[in-house]
Amino acid sequence: MEYRYNYLNNFLKEKFGERTLKICIEGGFTCPNRDGKKGIGGCIFCSSKGSGDHLKCKDITEQVEDYLKSERSKRANRYIAYFQSFTNTYGTIEELKNKYDAALIDDRIVALDIATRPDEITDEVVALLKTYTSKYYVWVELGLQTSNENTGKVINRCYTNVDFANAVNKLKANGIDVVTHIMVGLPGETHEDIVNTVDFINSQKIDGIKIHSTYVLENTKLEELYKSGEYKTLEFEEYMDELIYIITHLRKDIVIHRFSGDPPKDLLSAPLWMNHKKWIMNGLNNRMAKENLEQGMYYKIK
């Protein structure tokens, strides 16, 4: 299928010559925004299991071995070790190395993907990650969510845009690609905030992006705001409008890794359209084709 945007599937096929799948790994990490170093309770949208609610916490090597034995793994011959939940650079260098090494157990694993916070990218962490780049394609996922510092306080992210920019620069200076996460529909945000966030992303040395629709999970601070009427989720068409804006104003070289969040169905409170991921992909592709839209067509250097 031809896409009107720089899509991850195509990027990986070009890089590795064939389909490449992610092995989602629960590394047993916590977060400085949960254990008291930076805050308590985490970001208001984050559940007790972080972004890996569907993962079962097993030995890291066992998780990888189980995946490679699964039927799903047979759809590809190349794999990415993806440390997903919480802050996967939060620990001693020895602990981090042991965990990463425990996942890199098979020659078919060609990449290492680390999700973390920008304020946990130290010189020592970067030096460790750089040691893997001779054998693996390494990239780091940094949560930004929004460039609005006030919203950052509302969602309790406990880091700044300066922290983010510093982390990007450290990683890029050492040959490590950066993928950022942004969220649409955060409390109190308007279209202007989306415009500003996209402009901020375009100004950074960003290689990839994950675009997330804000959803409400059970037993989170955001659910409390939702139930009290202080927070309202976006309607499907509202999200699609913002998604179209983001893609058409995003630099063409930035690889789009995803177009929406992927909530666990048993924990999702709202919006219920999030249970139908194909609606988003089909709606996006149809609308871009119908309106003759392409990634970056409205991007301008500022």
TIKETI-312368 format. One record per residue (C-alpha): residue number from 1; residue in three letters; x, y, z. Coordinates in nm, 4 decimals, decimal comma, m for minus. Each point is the difference from the previous one (the first is absolute). Example, Ala and Ser with C-alpha at 12.3 -4.5 7.8 and 13.67 -1.06 7.14 Angstrom:
% TIKETI-312368
REC num residuo       c1       c2       c3
REC   1     ALA   1,2300  m0,4500   0,7800
REC   2     SER   0,1370   0,3440  m0,0660
% end
This chain:
% TIKETI-312368
REC num residuo       c1       c2       c3
REC   1     MET   0,0000   0,0000   0,0000
REC   2     GLU   0,1181   0,3498  m0,0848
REC   3     TYR  m0,0188   0,2435   0,2886
REC   4     ARG  m0,0199   0,3766  m0,0166
REC   5     TYR   0,2265   0,0242   0,3016
REC   6     ASN   0,3371  m0,1294   0,1122
REC   7     TYR  m0,1220  m0,3158   0,1723
REC   8     LEU   0,2031  m0,2219   0,2325
REC   9     ASN  m0,0806  m0,3251  m0,1846
REC  10     ASN   0,1535   0,1312  m0,3205
REC  11     PHE   0,2956   0,1497   0,1853
REC  12     LEU   0,0838  m0,3340   0,1634
REC  13     LYS  m0,0358  m0,1930  m0,3256
REC  14     GLU   0,2400   0,2388  m0,1700
REC  15     LYS   0,2465  m0,0168   0,2896
REC  16     PHE   0,0003  m0,3758   0,0548
REC  17     GLY  m0,1218  m0,1241  m0,3375
REC  18     GLU  m0,3058  m0,1746   0,1408
REC  19     ARG  m0,2794   0,0196   0,2501
REC  20     THR   0,1208   0,0645   0,3553
REC  21     LEU  m0,2110  m0,0471   0,3137
REC  22     LYS   0,0279   0,1281   0,3555
REC  23     ILE   0,0402  m0,2213   0,3021
REC  24     CYS  m0,1627   0,2012   0,2808
REC  25     ILE   0,1961  m0,0514   0,3202
REC  26     GLU  m0,0918   0,0722   0,3605
REC  27     GLY   0,3352   0,0859   0,1539
REC  28     GLY  m0,1126   0,0304   0,3606
REC  29     PHE   0,0725   0,3723   0,0113
REC  30     THR  m0,1753   0,2666   0,2020
REC  31     CYS  m0,0060   0,3757  m0,0571
REC  32     PRO   0,1489   0,2992   0,1855
REC  33     ASN  m0,3440   0,1551  m0,0240
REC  34     ARG  m0,1446  m0,2859   0,2029
REC  35     ASP   0,2607  m0,0876   0,2610
REC  36     GLY   0,0409   0,3505   0,1411
REC  37     LYS   0,3183   0,1119  m0,1752
REC  38     LYS  m0,1996   0,2403  m0,2182
REC  39     GLY  m0,3582  m0,0643   0,1042
REC  40     ILE  m0,2566  m0,2462   0,1277
REC  41     GLY  m0,2653  m0,1808  m0,2000
REC  42     GLY   0,1419   0,0661  m0,3445
REC  43     CYS  m0,1631   0,1940  m0,2829
REC  44     ILE  m0,3756   0,0353   0,0416
REC  45     PHE  m0,0785  m0,2276  m0,2981
REC  46     CYS   0,2429  m0,2751   0,1001
REC  47     SER  m0,1281  m0,3209   0,1577
REC  48     SER   0,1812  m0,1996   0,2646
REC  49     LYS   0,1665  m0,2081  m0,2743
REC  50     GLY   0,1161   0,2856  m0,2209
REC  51     SER  m0,0391  m0,0415  m0,3762
REC  52     GLY   0,0351  m0,3771   0,0152
REC  53     ASP  m0,3312  m0,0945   0,1590
REC  54     HIS  m0,0296  m0,3039  m0,2255
REC  55     LEU   0,3421  m0,1383   0,0950
REC  56     LYS   0,0631  m0,2683   0,2587
REC  57     CYS   0,3056   0,0576   0,2138
REC  58     LYS   0,2348  m0,2944  m0,0560
REC  59     ASP   0,3730  m0,0435  m0,0234
REC  60     ILE   0,1157   0,2149  m0,2940
REC  61     THR   0,1690  m0,2831  m0,1874
REC  62     GLU  m0,3059  m0,2183   0,0540
REC  63     GLN  m0,2233   0,2717  m0,1458
REC  64     VAL   0,2107   0,0119  m0,3149
REC  65     GLU   0,0191  m0,3788  m0,0286
REC  66     ASP  m0,3780  m0,0296   0,0401
REC  67     TYR  m0,0558   0,2543  m0,2748
REC  68     LEU   0,2398  m0,1712  m0,2386
REC  69     LYS  m0,1874  m0,3274   0,0539
REC  70     SER  m0,3389   0,1605  m0,0601
REC  71     GLU  m0,2091  m0,0140  m0,3163
REC  72     ARG   0,0200   0,3760  m0,0319
REC  73     SER   0,3770  m0,0081  m0,0340
REC  74     LYS  m0,0324  m0,2074  m0,3176
REC  75     ARG  m0,1205   0,3071  m0,1879
REC  76     ALA   0,3559   0,1342  m0,0154
REC  77     ASN   0,3660  m0,0994   0,0146
REC  78     ARG   0,1343   0,3203   0,1566
REC  79     TYR  m0,0901   0,1400   0,3400
REC  80     ILE   0,0353   0,3051   0,2221
REC  81     ALA   0,0508  m0,0312   0,3756
REC  82     TYR  m0,2363   0,2667   0,1330
REC  83     PHE   0,0225   0,0997   0,3668
REC  84     GLN  m0,3403   0,1602   0,0380
REC  85     SER  m0,1352   0,0500   0,3512
REC  86     PHE   0,0971   0,2886   0,2280
REC  87     THR   0,3515   0,1514  m0,0091
REC  88     ASN   0,2389  m0,2460  m0,1607
REC  89     THR   0,3179   0,1961   0,0712
REC  90     TYR  m0,0779   0,0381   0,3708
REC  91     GLY   0,2533  m0,2063   0,1921
REC  92     THR   0,3720  m0,0506   0,0430
REC  93     ILE   0,2033  m0,0482  m0,3164
REC  94     GLU   0,0709  m0,3587   0,1044
REC  95     GLU  m0,3720  m0,0695   0,0454
REC  96     LEU  m0,0829   0,1526  m0,3360
REC  97     LYS   0,2682  m0,1968  m0,1831
REC  98     ASN  m0,1093  m0,3270   0,1595
REC  99     LYS  m0,3610   0,0595  m0,1027
REC 100     TYR   0,0779   0,1051  m0,3564
REC 101     ASP   0,2405  m0,2913  m0,0448
REC 102     ALA  m0,2632  m0,2406   0,1315
REC 103     ALA  m0,2234   0,0943  m0,2930
REC 104     LEU   0,2621  m0,0102  m0,2751
REC 105     ILE   0,0271  m0,3768  m0,0108
REC 106     ASP  m0,0714  m0,0810  m0,3642
REC 107     ASP   0,1762   0,0991  m0,3223
REC 108     ARG  m0,3365   0,0809  m0,1559
REC 109     ILE  m0,0334   0,2972   0,2384
REC 110     VAL   0,1317   0,2936  m0,2001
REC 111     ALA  m0,1083   0,3021   0,2029
REC 112     LEU  m0,0312   0,1277   0,3554
REC 113     ASP  m0,2832   0,2411   0,0841
REC 114     ILE   0,0020   0,1664   0,3434
REC 115     ALA  m0,2955   0,2018   0,1309
REC 116     THR   0,0860   0,2481   0,2744
REC 117     ARG  m0,0226   0,3542   0,1357
REC 118     PRO   0,2204   0,2852  m0,1229
REC 119     ASP   0,1185   0,0778   0,3539
REC 120     GLU   0,1419  m0,3528   0,0299
REC 121     ILE   0,2376   0,0358  m0,2951
REC 122     THR   0,3374   0,0466   0,1671
REC 123     ASP   0,3451  m0,0019  m0,1586
REC 124     GLU   0,0567  m0,3456   0,1499
REC 125     VAL  m0,3244  m0,1348  m0,1455
REC 126     VAL   0,0855   0,1392  m0,3427
REC 127     ALA   0,3463  m0,1559   0,0174
REC 128     LEU  m0,1553  m0,3381   0,0791
REC 129     LEU  m0,2525   0,0226  m0,2827
REC 130     LYS   0,2745   0,0970  m0,2417
REC 131     THR   0,1786  m0,3305   0,0672
REC 132     TYR  m0,2901  m0,1820  m0,1658
REC 133     THR  m0,0013   0,2060  m0,3195
REC 134     SER   0,2768  m0,1981  m0,1708
REC 135     LYS  m0,2250  m0,3075  m0,0146
REC 136     TYR  m0,3555   0,1333   0,0351
REC 137     TYR  m0,2092   0,2869  m0,1249
REC 138     VAL  m0,0661   0,1846   0,3262
REC 139     TRP  m0,2651   0,2607   0,0601
REC 140     VAL  m0,1413   0,1637   0,3106
REC 141     GLU  m0,3625   0,1011   0,0503
REC 142     LEU  m0,0462   0,3198   0,1993
REC 143     GLY  m0,3348   0,1117   0,1314
REC 144     LEU  m0,0683   0,3642  m0,0703
REC 145     GLN  m0,3832  m0,0117  m0,0145
REC 146     THR  m0,0258   0,3774  m0,0443
REC 147     SER   0,2176   0,3081  m0,0338
REC 148     ASN  m0,2330   0,1910   0,2313
REC 149     GLU   0,1849   0,0170   0,3318
REC 150     ASN  m0,3210   0,0814   0,1882
REC 151     THR  m0,1644  m0,3140  m0,1357
REC 152     GLY   0,3136  m0,1861   0,1009
REC 153     LYS  m0,0696   0,1028   0,3580
REC 154     VAL  m0,3671  m0,0973  m0,0281
REC 155     ILE   0,0864  m0,3492  m0,1188
REC 156     ASN   0,2781  m0,0246   0,2608
REC 157     ARG   0,2748  m0,0969  m0,2439
REC 158     CYS   0,2676   0,1601   0,2238
REC 159     TYR   0,2476   0,1007  m0,2705
REC 160     THR   0,0367   0,3009  m0,2281
REC 161     ASN   0,0405   0,0708  m0,3697
REC 162     VAL   0,3634   0,0870   0,0746
REC 163     ASP   0,0483  m0,3483   0,1483
REC 164     PHE  m0,1459  m0,1433  m0,3190
REC 165     ALA   0,2185   0,2066  m0,2329
REC 166     ASN   0,3140  m0,0816   0,2005
REC 167     ALA  m0,0746  m0,3724  m0,0173
REC 168     VAL  m0,0574   0,0141  m0,3751
REC 169     ASN   0,3293   0,1804  m0,0542
REC 170     LYS   0,1959  m0,2469   0,2144
REC 171     LEU  m0,1412  m0,2999  m0,1824
REC 172     LYS   0,0384   0,1419  m0,3493
REC 173     ALA   0,3592   0,1074   0,0725
REC 174     ASN   0,0738  m0,3683   0,0605
REC 175     GLY  m0,1733  m0,1393  m0,3070
REC 176     ILE  m0,3156  m0,1174   0,1764
REC 177     ASP  m0,3338   0,0722  m0,1645
REC 178     VAL  m0,2843   0,1580   0,1955
REC 179     VAL  m0,3724  m0,0699  m0,0190
REC 180     THR  m0,2328   0,2277   0,1930
REC 181     HIS  m0,3522  m0,0462   0,1317
REC 182     ILE  m0,2639   0,2705  m0,0203
REC 183     MET  m0,3582  m0,0126   0,1258
REC 184     VAL  m0,3118   0,1547  m0,1475
REC 185     GLY  m0,2903   0,0930   0,2250
REC 186     LEU   0,1857   0,0659   0,3243
REC 187     PRO  m0,1934   0,1910   0,2704
REC 188     GLY  m0,0513   0,3660  m0,0892
REC 189     GLU   0,1830  m0,0181  m0,3317
REC 190     THR  m0,1263   0,1628  m0,3197
REC 191     HIS   0,0970  m0,0195  m0,3654
REC 192     GLU   0,2534   0,2769   0,0627
REC 193     ASP   0,1845  m0,2308   0,2377
REC 194     ILE   0,0195  m0,2637  m0,2741
REC 195     VAL   0,1395   0,2613  m0,2387
REC 196     ASN   0,2652   0,1005   0,2514
REC 197     THR   0,0921  m0,3594   0,0833
REC 198     VAL   0,0440  m0,0884  m0,3683
REC 199     ASP   0,2155   0,3106  m0,0507
REC 200     PHE   0,2120  m0,1000   0,2996
REC 201     ILE   0,0457  m0,3549  m0,1322
REC 202     ASN   0,0973   0,1300  m0,3436
REC 203     SER   0,2667   0,2184   0,1600
REC 204     GLN   0,1631  m0,2973   0,1742
REC 205     LYS   0,2284  m0,2713  m0,1433
REC 206     ILE  m0,2828  m0,2503   0,0112
REC 207     ASP   0,0055  m0,3165  m0,2143
REC 208     GLY  m0,3403  m0,1452   0,0836
REC 209     ILE  m0,3280   0,0708   0,1738
REC 210     LYS  m0,2801  m0,1849   0,1733
REC 211     ILE  m0,3284   0,1882  m0,0020
REC 212     HIS  m0,2318  m0,1011   0,2815
REC 213     SER  m0,3635   0,0809   0,0563
REC 214     THR  m0,0608   0,0673   0,3688
REC 215     TYR  m0,2121  m0,2718   0,1573
REC 216     VAL  m0,1254  m0,0625   0,3501
REC 217     LEU   0,0995  m0,3151   0,1863
REC 218     GLU  m0,1581  m0,1303   0,3183
REC 219     ASN   0,1584   0,0967   0,3312
REC 220     THR   0,1932   0,2976  m0,1332
REC 221     LYS  m0,0075   0,3666   0,0958
REC 222     LEU  m0,1340   0,0757  m0,3467
REC 223     GLU  m0,2949  m0,2298   0,0652
REC 224     GLU  m0,0811   0,2018   0,3116
REC 225     LEU  m0,0035   0,3182  m0,2087
REC 226     TYR  m0,2101  m0,1714  m0,2658
REC 227     LYS  m0,2587  m0,1285   0,2450
REC 228     SER  m0,0266   0,3386   0,1707
REC 229     GLY  m0,0626   0,1719  m0,3327
REC 230     GLU   0,3262   0,1981   0,0151
REC 231     TYR   0,1382  m0,1827  m0,3030
REC 232     LYS  m0,1700  m0,0874  m0,3278
REC 233     THR   0,1504  m0,2368  m0,2562
REC 234     LEU   0,0174   0,0825  m0,3695
REC 235     GLU  m0,2604  m0,1254  m0,2435
REC 236     PHE   0,1293  m0,2205  m0,2819
REC 237     GLU  m0,0299   0,2711  m0,2665
REC 238     GLU   0,1708   0,2541   0,2254
REC 239     TYR   0,2954  m0,2332   0,0358
REC 240     MET   0,0106  m0,0661  m0,3739
REC 241     ASP   0,0092   0,3747  m0,0720
REC 242     GLU   0,2972   0,0479   0,2321
REC 243     LEU   0,1741  m0,3089  m0,1374
REC 244     ILE  m0,0302   0,1338  m0,3539
REC 245     TYR   0,1419   0,3341   0,1131
REC 246     ILE   0,2971  m0,1643   0,1703
REC 247     ILE   0,0919  m0,2193  m0,2968
REC 248     THR  m0,0313   0,2709  m0,2634
REC 249     HIS   0,2095   0,2445   0,2052
REC 250     LEU   0,2633  m0,2512   0,1152
REC 251     ARG   0,3432  m0,0111  m0,1656
REC 252     LYS   0,0037  m0,2576  m0,2785
REC 253     ASP   0,3092  m0,1768   0,1324
REC 254     ILE  m0,1601  m0,0856   0,3350
REC 255     VAL  m0,1143  m0,3624   0,0121
REC 256     ILE  m0,3486  m0,0489   0,1429
REC 257     HIS  m0,0002  m0,3018   0,2316
REC 258     ARG  m0,3641   0,0090   0,1015
REC 259     PHE  m0,3148   0,2066  m0,0401
REC 260     SER  m0,1795  m0,0712   0,3236
REC 261     GLY   0,0321  m0,1531   0,3428
REC 262     ASP  m0,0711  m0,3677   0,0597
REC 263     PRO  m0,1928  m0,0280   0,3274
REC 264     PRO  m0,0724  m0,3322   0,1692
REC 265     LYS  m0,3702  m0,0618  m0,0625
REC 266     ASP  m0,0670  m0,1242   0,3522
REC 267     LEU   0,1286   0,3270   0,1518
REC 268     LEU  m0,1345   0,2542  m0,2495
REC 269     SER  m0,2605   0,2412   0,1365
REC 270     ALA  m0,0154   0,2454  m0,2904
REC 271     PRO  m0,0192   0,0727  m0,2885
REC 272     LEU  m0,1448  m0,3313  m0,1165
REC 273     TRP   0,0902   0,0660  m0,3637
REC 274     MET   0,3545  m0,0775   0,1095
REC 275     ASN  m0,1009  m0,3677  m0,0090
REC 276     HIS  m0,0141   0,0215  m0,3794
REC 277     LYS   0,3538   0,0717  m0,1129
REC 278     LYS  m0,0816  m0,0807  m0,3629
REC 279     TRP  m0,2440   0,2923  m0,0046
REC 280     ILE   0,2946   0,2332   0,0496
REC 281     MET   0,2267  m0,1561  m0,2623
REC 282     ASN  m0,2754  m0,0432  m0,2581
REC 283     GLY  m0,1437   0,3450   0,0662
REC 284     LEU   0,3434   0,1597  m0,0235
REC 285     ASN   0,1007  m0,1735  m0,3226
REC 286     ASN  m0,3357   0,0635  m0,1673
REC 287     ARG  m0,0067   0,3650   0,0952
REC 288     MET   0,3577   0,0670  m0,1073
REC 289     ALA  m0,0661  m0,1634  m0,3363
REC 290     LYS  m0,3320   0,1787  m0,0518
REC 291     GLU   0,1435   0,3415   0,0884
REC 292     ASN   0,3349  m0,0689  m0,1722
REC 293     LEU   0,1975   0,0586   0,3199
REC 294     GLU   0,3585  m0,1005   0,0755
REC 295     GLN   0,2329   0,0159   0,2971
REC 296     GLY   0,1797   0,3315   0,0230
REC 297     MET  m0,1890   0,1706  m0,2798
REC 298     TYR  m0,0616   0,3019   0,2246
REC 299     TYR   0,3272  m0,0135   0,1902
REC 300     LYS   0,1903   0,3267   0,0028
REC 301     ILE   0,3340   0,0727   0,1628
REC 302     LYS  m0,0501   0,2490   0,2828
% end
